[in-house]
Amino acid sequence: MHAFTNPEATGKGKQYKLPLAYNAEADTQSKAEAAKFFGAIFK
């Protein structure tokens, strides 16, 4: 699904019949991975 980090995505996906859905677990994990990545690059 697209827009998995946007809490409003599920409603918009249903409203416009698009493959949009929020996923709290994926949102949390992606933010943690991004922080780890940027932490490694910008020491």
C-alpha positions as CSV (number, residue, x, y, z in Angstrom):
1,M,0.0,0.0,0.0
2,H,1.1,3.6,-0.6
3,A,1.1,6.3,2.0
4,F,1.6,3.9,4.9
5,T,3.1,6.7,7.0
6,N,0.2,9.0,6.7
7,P,-2.5,8.5,9.3
8,E,-5.1,10.0,7.0
9,A,-4.3,7.6,4.1
10,T,-6.9,4.9,4.9
11,G,-9.8,7.3,4.8
12,K,-8.6,9.0,1.6
13,G,-8.0,5.6,0.0
14,K,-11.5,4.5,0.7
15,Q,-12.9,7.9,-0.3
16,Y,-11.2,7.9,-3.7
17,K,-10.9,4.1,-4.2
18,L,-7.1,4.2,-4.2
19,P,-4.6,1.7,-2.8
20,L,-3.8,3.9,0.2
21,A,-3.7,2.7,3.8
22,Y,-1.9,3.8,7.0
23,N,0.1,1.1,8.7
24,A,1.3,2.1,12.2
25,E,3.8,-0.8,12.5
26,A,5.4,0.0,9.2
27,D,5.4,3.7,10.0
28,T,7.3,3.1,13.3
29,Q,9.7,0.7,11.7
30,S,10.5,2.9,8.7
31,K,11.2,5.9,11.0
32,A,13.5,3.8,13.1
33,E,15.4,2.5,10.1
34,A,15.7,6.1,8.6
35,A,17.0,7.4,12.0
36,K,19.5,4.5,12.1
37,F,20.6,5.2,8.5
38,F,21.0,8.9,9.0
39,G,22.8,8.4,12.3
40,A,25.4,6.2,10.5
41,I,25.9,8.7,7.7
42,F,26.0,11.9,9.8
43,K,28.1,10.8,12.7
